[in-house]
């Protein structure tokens, strides 16, 4: 392999790795209140019951 191919492959891998690390860094967890969590659980439970009926 020529030097330019090696450089091109390493550049492509660096770009992909950088993108993955950027996504990991920018991802954040949701800080939900207990009221919001209860609302989500109720909604999920209602949707599950509707799916069972269908």
PyMOL Python script that loads the backbone (N, CA, C, O; Angstrom):
from pymol import cmd

cmd.read_pdbstr("""\
ATOM      1  N   UNK A   1       0.832  -1.174   0.000  1.00  0.00           N
ATOM      2  CA  UNK A   1       0.000   0.000   0.000  1.00  0.00           C
ATOM      3  C   UNK A   1       0.880   1.243   0.000  1.00  0.00           C
ATOM      4  O   UNK A   1       1.943   1.287   0.619  1.00  0.00           O
ATOM      5  N   UNK A   2       0.406   2.226  -0.703  1.00  0.00           N
ATOM      6  CA  UNK A   2       1.181   3.456  -0.759  1.00  0.00           C
ATOM      7  C   UNK A   2       0.902   4.308   0.480  1.00  0.00           C
ATOM      8  O   UNK A   2      -0.045   4.060   1.227  1.00  0.00           O
ATOM      9  N   UNK A   3       1.718   5.279   0.667  1.00  0.00           N
ATOM     10  CA  UNK A   3       1.610   6.154   1.833  1.00  0.00           C
ATOM     11  C   UNK A   3       0.298   6.941   1.798  1.00  0.00           C
ATOM     12  O   UNK A   3      -0.325   7.157   2.837  1.00  0.00           O
ATOM     13  N   UNK A   4      -0.116   7.361   0.622  1.00  0.00           N
ATOM     14  CA  UNK A   4      -1.345   8.159   0.535  1.00  0.00           C
ATOM     15  C   UNK A   4      -2.574   7.330   0.928  1.00  0.00           C
ATOM     16  O   UNK A   4      -3.506   7.869   1.525  1.00  0.00           O
ATOM     17  N   UNK A   5      -2.595   6.040   0.606  1.00  0.00           N
ATOM     18  CA  UNK A   5      -3.712   5.175   0.985  1.00  0.00           C
ATOM     19  C   UNK A   5      -3.750   5.000   2.497  1.00  0.00           C
ATOM     20  O   UNK A   5      -4.822   5.033   3.100  1.00  0.00           O
ATOM     21  N   UNK A   6      -2.598   4.815   3.105  1.00  0.00           N
ATOM     22  CA  UNK A   6      -2.524   4.659   4.563  1.00  0.00           C
ATOM     23  C   UNK A   6      -3.001   5.937   5.251  1.00  0.00           C
ATOM     24  O   UNK A   6      -3.743   5.876   6.231  1.00  0.00           O
ATOM     25  N   UNK A   7      -2.582   7.075   4.748  1.00  0.00           N
ATOM     26  CA  UNK A   7      -3.007   8.350   5.322  1.00  0.00           C
ATOM     27  C   UNK A   7      -4.521   8.534   5.157  1.00  0.00           C
ATOM     28  O   UNK A   7      -5.190   8.996   6.081  1.00  0.00           O
ATOM     29  N   UNK A   8      -5.053   8.183   4.010  1.00  0.00           N
ATOM     30  CA  UNK A   8      -6.483   8.315   3.752  1.00  0.00           C
ATOM     31  C   UNK A   8      -7.297   7.411   4.676  1.00  0.00           C
ATOM     32  O   UNK A   8      -8.320   7.838   5.211  1.00  0.00           O
ATOM     33  N   UNK A   9      -6.861   6.185   4.866  1.00  0.00           N
ATOM     34  CA  UNK A   9      -7.562   5.255   5.757  1.00  0.00           C
ATOM     35  C   UNK A   9      -7.509   5.741   7.198  1.00  0.00           C
ATOM     36  O   UNK A   9      -8.517   5.713   7.903  1.00  0.00           O
ATOM     37  N   UNK A  10      -6.343   6.183   7.635  1.00  0.00           N
ATOM     38  CA  UNK A  10      -6.230   6.663   9.009  1.00  0.00           C
ATOM     39  C   UNK A  10      -7.053   7.931   9.222  1.00  0.00           C
ATOM     40  O   UNK A  10      -7.606   8.129  10.304  1.00  0.00           O
ATOM     41  N   UNK A  11      -7.140   8.787   8.216  1.00  0.00           N
ATOM     42  CA  UNK A  11      -7.964   9.987   8.314  1.00  0.00           C
ATOM     43  C   UNK A  11      -9.441   9.616   8.420  1.00  0.00           C
ATOM     44  O   UNK A  11     -10.166  10.202   9.223  1.00  0.00           O
ATOM     45  N   UNK A  12      -9.888   8.664   7.628  1.00  0.00           N
ATOM     46  CA  UNK A  12     -11.282   8.221   7.678  1.00  0.00           C
ATOM     47  C   UNK A  12     -11.614   7.623   9.042  1.00  0.00           C
ATOM     48  O   UNK A  12     -12.672   7.906   9.603  1.00  0.00           O
ATOM     49  N   UNK A  13     -10.725   6.806   9.573  1.00  0.00           N
ATOM     50  CA  UNK A  13     -10.950   6.216  10.893  1.00  0.00           C
ATOM     51  C   UNK A  13     -10.976   7.281  11.981  1.00  0.00           C
ATOM     52  O   UNK A  13     -11.768   7.190  12.918  1.00  0.00           O
ATOM     53  N   UNK A  14     -10.121   8.284  11.866  1.00  0.00           N
ATOM     54  CA  UNK A  14     -10.090   9.365  12.850  1.00  0.00           C
ATOM     55  C   UNK A  14     -11.395  10.165  12.819  1.00  0.00           C
ATOM     56  O   UNK A  14     -11.914  10.551  13.866  1.00  0.00           O
ATOM     57  N   UNK A  15     -11.918  10.411  11.626  1.00  0.00           N
ATOM     58  CA  UNK A  15     -13.177  11.154  11.506  1.00  0.00           C
ATOM     59  C   UNK A  15     -14.325  10.359  12.122  1.00  0.00           C
ATOM     60  O   UNK A  15     -15.152  10.919  12.843  1.00  0.00           O
ATOM     61  N   UNK A  16     -14.379   9.063  11.841  1.00  0.00           N
ATOM     62  CA  UNK A  16     -15.434   8.220  12.405  1.00  0.00           C
ATOM     63  C   UNK A  16     -15.319   8.156  13.921  1.00  0.00           C
ATOM     64  O   UNK A  16     -16.317   8.310  14.624  1.00  0.00           O
ATOM     65  N   UNK A  17     -14.130   7.933  14.425  1.00  0.00           N
ATOM     66  CA  UNK A  17     -13.920   7.859  15.868  1.00  0.00           C
ATOM     67  C   UNK A  17     -14.250   9.189  16.536  1.00  0.00           C
ATOM     68  O   UNK A  17     -14.856   9.209  17.607  1.00  0.00           O
ATOM     69  N   UNK A  18     -13.863  10.285  15.923  1.00  0.00           N
ATOM     70  CA  UNK A  18     -14.179  11.605  16.461  1.00  0.00           C
ATOM     71  C   UNK A  18     -15.677  11.844  16.520  1.00  0.00           C
ATOM     72  O   UNK A  18     -16.176  12.408  17.494  1.00  0.00           O
ATOM     73  N   UNK A  19     -16.397  11.425  15.497  1.00  0.00           N
ATOM     74  CA  UNK A  19     -17.851  11.575  15.493  1.00  0.00           C
ATOM     75  C   UNK A  19     -18.511  10.773  16.591  1.00  0.00           C
ATOM     76  O   UNK A  19     -19.423  11.259  17.259  1.00  0.00           O
ATOM     77  N   UNK A  20     -18.056   9.546  16.781  1.00  0.00           N
ATOM     78  CA  UNK A  20     -18.626   8.699  17.833  1.00  0.00           C
ATOM     79  C   UNK A  20     -18.347   9.297  19.207  1.00  0.00           C
ATOM     80  O   UNK A  20     -19.236   9.327  20.059  1.00  0.00           O
ATOM     81  N   UNK A  21     -17.142   9.765  19.429  1.00  0.00           N
ATOM     82  CA  UNK A  21     -16.811  10.361  20.722  1.00  0.00           C
ATOM     83  C   UNK A  21     -17.586  11.653  20.958  1.00  0.00           C
ATOM     84  O   UNK A  21     -17.984  11.941  22.087  1.00  0.00           O
ATOM     85  N   UNK A  22     -17.802  12.430  19.905  1.00  0.00           N
ATOM     86  CA  UNK A  22     -18.585  13.662  20.030  1.00  0.00           C
ATOM     87  C   UNK A  22     -20.024  13.345  20.402  1.00  0.00           C
ATOM     88  O   UNK A  22     -20.611  14.032  21.237  1.00  0.00           O
ATOM     89  N   UNK A  23     -20.604  12.308  19.791  1.00  0.00           N
ATOM     90  CA  UNK A  23     -21.961  11.904  20.143  1.00  0.00           C
ATOM     91  C   UNK A  23     -22.046  11.428  21.590  1.00  0.00           C
ATOM     92  O   UNK A  23     -23.002  11.732  22.304  1.00  0.00           O
ATOM     93  N   UNK A  24     -21.042  10.687  22.003  1.00  0.00           N
ATOM     94  CA  UNK A  24     -21.028  10.194  23.381  1.00  0.00           C
ATOM     95  C   UNK A  24     -20.925  11.350  24.370  1.00  0.00           C
ATOM     96  O   UNK A  24     -21.579  11.343  25.412  1.00  0.00           O
ATOM     97  N   UNK A  25     -20.120  12.320  24.047  1.00  0.00           N
ATOM     98  CA  UNK A  25     -19.925  13.457  24.936  1.00  0.00           C
ATOM     99  C   UNK A  25     -21.169  14.334  24.999  1.00  0.00           C
ATOM    100  O   UNK A  25     -21.519  14.845  26.062  1.00  0.00           O
ATOM    101  N   UNK A  26     -21.830  14.507  23.872  1.00  0.00           N
ATOM    102  CA  UNK A  26     -22.981  15.404  23.837  1.00  0.00           C
ATOM    103  C   UNK A  26     -24.257  14.748  24.335  1.00  0.00           C
ATOM    104  O   UNK A  26     -25.234  15.436  24.629  1.00  0.00           O
ATOM    105  N   UNK A  27     -24.260  13.427  24.433  1.00  0.00           N
ATOM    106  CA  UNK A  27     -25.449  12.738  24.945  1.00  0.00           C
ATOM    107  C   UNK A  27     -25.558  13.017  26.437  1.00  0.00           C
ATOM    108  O   UNK A  27     -24.579  12.944  27.179  1.00  0.00           O
ATOM    109  N   UNK A  28     -26.779  13.338  26.852  1.00  0.00           N
ATOM    110  CA  UNK A  28     -26.976  13.602  28.274  1.00  0.00           C
ATOM    111  C   UNK A  28     -28.222  12.876  28.741  1.00  0.00           C
ATOM    112  O   UNK A  28     -29.131  12.603  27.957  1.00  0.00           O
ATOM    113  N   UNK A  29     -28.249  12.574  30.008  1.00  0.00           N
ATOM    114  CA  UNK A  29     -29.386  11.872  30.568  1.00  0.00           C
ATOM    115  C   UNK A  29     -30.464  12.889  30.912  1.00  0.00           C
ATOM    116  O   UNK A  29     -30.190  14.062  31.164  1.00  0.00           O
ATOM    117  N   UNK A  30     -31.692  12.402  30.916  1.00  0.00           N
ATOM    118  CA  UNK A  30     -32.796  13.263  31.267  1.00  0.00           C
ATOM    119  C   UNK A  30     -32.913  13.358  32.779  1.00  0.00           C
ATOM    120  O   UNK A  30     -32.879  12.347  33.481  1.00  0.00           O
ATOM    121  N   UNK A  31     -33.049  14.568  33.266  1.00  0.00           N
ATOM    122  CA  UNK A  31     -33.300  14.771  34.690  1.00  0.00           C
ATOM    123  C   UNK A  31     -34.792  15.037  34.850  1.00  0.00           C
ATOM    124  O   UNK A  31     -35.250  16.176  34.754  1.00  0.00           O
ATOM    125  N   UNK A  32     -35.533  13.972  35.095  1.00  0.00           N
ATOM    126  CA  UNK A  32     -36.975  14.079  35.203  1.00  0.00           C
ATOM    127  C   UNK A  32     -37.389  14.145  36.664  1.00  0.00           C
ATOM    128  O   UNK A  32     -36.774  13.527  37.533  1.00  0.00           O
ATOM    129  N   UNK A  33     -38.441  14.906  36.912  1.00  0.00           N
ATOM    130  CA  UNK A  33     -38.983  14.954  38.258  1.00  0.00           C
ATOM    131  C   UNK A  33     -39.804  13.690  38.492  1.00  0.00           C
ATOM    132  O   UNK A  33     -40.120  12.960  37.552  1.00  0.00           O
ATOM    133  N   UNK A  34     -40.142  13.442  39.748  1.00  0.00           N
ATOM    134  CA  UNK A  34     -40.938  12.245  40.053  1.00  0.00           C
ATOM    135  C   UNK A  34     -42.319  12.346  39.415  1.00  0.00           C
ATOM    136  O   UNK A  34     -42.896  11.332  39.024  1.00  0.00           O
ATOM    137  N   UNK A  35     -42.849  13.558  39.308  1.00  0.00           N
ATOM    138  CA  UNK A  35     -44.157  13.741  38.672  1.00  0.00           C
ATOM    139  C   UNK A  35     -44.098  13.367  37.193  1.00  0.00           C
ATOM    140  O   UNK A  35     -45.012  12.728  36.672  1.00  0.00           O
ATOM    141  N   UNK A  36     -43.030  13.765  36.527  1.00  0.00           N
ATOM    142  CA  UNK A  36     -42.864  13.420  35.113  1.00  0.00           C
ATOM    143  C   UNK A  36     -42.697  11.920  34.926  1.00  0.00           C
ATOM    144  O   UNK A  36     -43.237  11.347  33.980  1.00  0.00           O
ATOM    145  N   UNK A  37     -41.954  11.282  35.820  1.00  0.00           N
ATOM    146  CA  UNK A  37     -41.772   9.835  35.744  1.00  0.00           C
ATOM    147  C   UNK A  37     -43.098   9.099  35.916  1.00  0.00           C
ATOM    148  O   UNK A  37     -43.373   8.127  35.212  1.00  0.00           O
ATOM    149  N   UNK A  38     -43.918   9.570  36.858  1.00  0.00           N
ATOM    150  CA  UNK A  38     -45.217   8.939  37.066  1.00  0.00           C
ATOM    151  C   UNK A  38     -46.098   9.089  35.835  1.00  0.00           C
ATOM    152  O   UNK A  38     -46.792   8.147  35.453  1.00  0.00           O
ATOM    153  N   UNK A  39     -46.079  10.266  35.207  1.00  0.00           N
ATOM    154  CA  UNK A  39     -46.870  10.504  34.004  1.00  0.00           C
ATOM    155  C   UNK A  39     -46.436   9.569  32.880  1.00  0.00           C
ATOM    156  O   UNK A  39     -47.277   9.024  32.165  1.00  0.00           O
ATOM    157  N   UNK A  40     -45.148   9.386  32.726  1.00  0.00           N
ATOM    158  CA  UNK A  40     -44.615   8.509  31.682  1.00  0.00           C
ATOM    159  C   UNK A  40     -45.034   7.065  31.947  1.00  0.00           C
ATOM    160  O   UNK A  40     -45.438   6.351  31.029  1.00  0.00           O
ATOM    161  N   UNK A  41     -44.937   6.642  33.202  1.00  0.00           N
ATOM    162  CA  UNK A  41     -45.319   5.267  33.540  1.00  0.00           C
ATOM    163  C   UNK A  41     -46.799   5.026  33.282  1.00  0.00           C
ATOM    164  O   UNK A  41     -47.178   3.967  32.783  1.00  0.00           O
ATOM    165  N   UNK A  42     -47.654   6.020  33.624  1.00  0.00           N
ATOM    166  CA  UNK A  42     -49.090   5.889  33.370  1.00  0.00           C
ATOM    167  C   UNK A  42     -49.366   5.798  31.874  1.00  0.00           C
ATOM    168  O   UNK A  42     -50.169   4.975  31.436  1.00  0.00           O
ATOM    169  N   UNK A  43     -48.711   6.629  31.106  1.00  0.00           N
ATOM    170  CA  UNK A  43     -48.910   6.617  29.652  1.00  0.00           C
ATOM    171  C   UNK A  43     -48.465   5.288  29.050  1.00  0.00           C
ATOM    172  O   UNK A  43     -49.160   4.726  28.203  1.00  0.00           O
ATOM    173  N   UNK A  44     -47.317   4.786  29.482  1.00  0.00           N
ATOM    174  CA  UNK A  44     -46.837   3.491  28.985  1.00  0.00           C
ATOM    175  C   UNK A  44     -47.781   2.361  29.361  1.00  0.00           C
ATOM    176  O   UNK A  44     -48.031   1.458  28.563  1.00  0.00           O
ATOM    177  N   UNK A  45     -48.304   2.417  30.579  1.00  0.00           N
ATOM    178  CA  UNK A  45     -49.238   1.383  31.025  1.00  0.00           C
ATOM    179  C   UNK A  45     -50.511   1.419  30.186  1.00  0.00           C
ATOM    180  O   UNK A  45     -51.034   0.372  29.806  1.00  0.00           O
ATOM    181  N   UNK A  46     -51.015   2.625  29.893  1.00  0.00           N
ATOM    182  CA  UNK A  46     -52.224   2.756  29.072  1.00  0.00           C
ATOM    183  C   UNK A  46     -51.974   2.251  27.648  1.00  0.00           C
ATOM    184  O   UNK A  46     -52.837   1.596  27.063  1.00  0.00           O
ATOM    185  N   UNK A  47     -50.828   2.544  27.103  1.00  0.00           N
ATOM    186  CA  UNK A  47     -50.502   2.070  25.755  1.00  0.00           C
ATOM    187  C   UNK A  47     -50.373   0.554  25.724  1.00  0.00           C
ATOM    188  O   UNK A  47     -50.812  -0.087  24.769  1.00  0.00           O
ATOM    189  N   UNK A  48     -49.776  -0.023  26.755  1.00  0.00           N
ATOM    190  CA  UNK A  48     -49.658  -1.477  26.825  1.00  0.00           C
ATOM    191  C   UNK A  48     -51.038  -2.142  26.877  1.00  0.00           C
ATOM    192  O   UNK A  48     -51.268  -3.169  26.239  1.00  0.00           O
ATOM    193  N   UNK A  49     -51.955  -1.537  27.649  1.00  0.00           N
ATOM    194  CA  UNK A  49     -53.300  -2.104  27.742  1.00  0.00           C
ATOM    195  C   UNK A  49     -54.018  -2.012  26.406  1.00  0.00           C
ATOM    196  O   UNK A  49     -54.739  -2.934  26.022  1.00  0.00           O
ATOM    197  N   UNK A  50     -53.826  -0.906  25.694  1.00  0.00           N
ATOM    198  CA  UNK A  50     -54.446  -0.767  24.374  1.00  0.00           C
ATOM    199  C   UNK A  50     -53.899  -1.800  23.392  1.00  0.00           C
ATOM    200  O   UNK A  50     -54.651  -2.345  22.584  1.00  0.00           O
ATOM    201  N   UNK A  51     -52.611  -2.071  23.456  1.00  0.00           N
ATOM    202  CA  UNK A  51     -51.996  -3.055  22.565  1.00  0.00           C
ATOM    203  C   UNK A  51     -52.527  -4.453  22.856  1.00  0.00           C
ATOM    204  O   UNK A  51     -52.712  -5.251  21.937  1.00  0.00           O
ATOM    205  N   UNK A  52     -52.769  -4.749  24.112  1.00  0.00           N
ATOM    206  CA  UNK A  52     -53.291  -6.079  24.474  1.00  0.00           C
ATOM    207  C   UNK A  52     -54.707  -6.265  23.951  1.00  0.00           C
ATOM    208  O   UNK A  52     -55.086  -7.371  23.565  1.00  0.00           O
ATOM    209  N   UNK A  53     -55.487  -5.196  23.935  1.00  0.00           N
ATOM    210  CA  UNK A  53     -56.863  -5.279  23.451  1.00  0.00           C
ATOM    211  C   UNK A  53     -56.891  -5.523  21.944  1.00  0.00           C
ATOM    212  O   UNK A  53     -57.779  -6.213  21.441  1.00  0.00           O
ATOM    213  N   UNK A  54     -55.931  -4.964  21.231  1.00  0.00           N
ATOM    214  CA  UNK A  54     -55.881  -5.112  19.772  1.00  0.00           C
ATOM    215  C   UNK A  54     -55.398  -6.458  19.423  1.00  0.00           C
ATOM    216  O   UNK A  54     -55.282  -6.785  18.242  1.00  0.00           O
TER     217      UNK A  54
END
""", "prot")
cmd.dss("prot")
cmd.show_as("cartoon", "prot")
cmd.util.cbc("prot")
cmd.orient("prot")
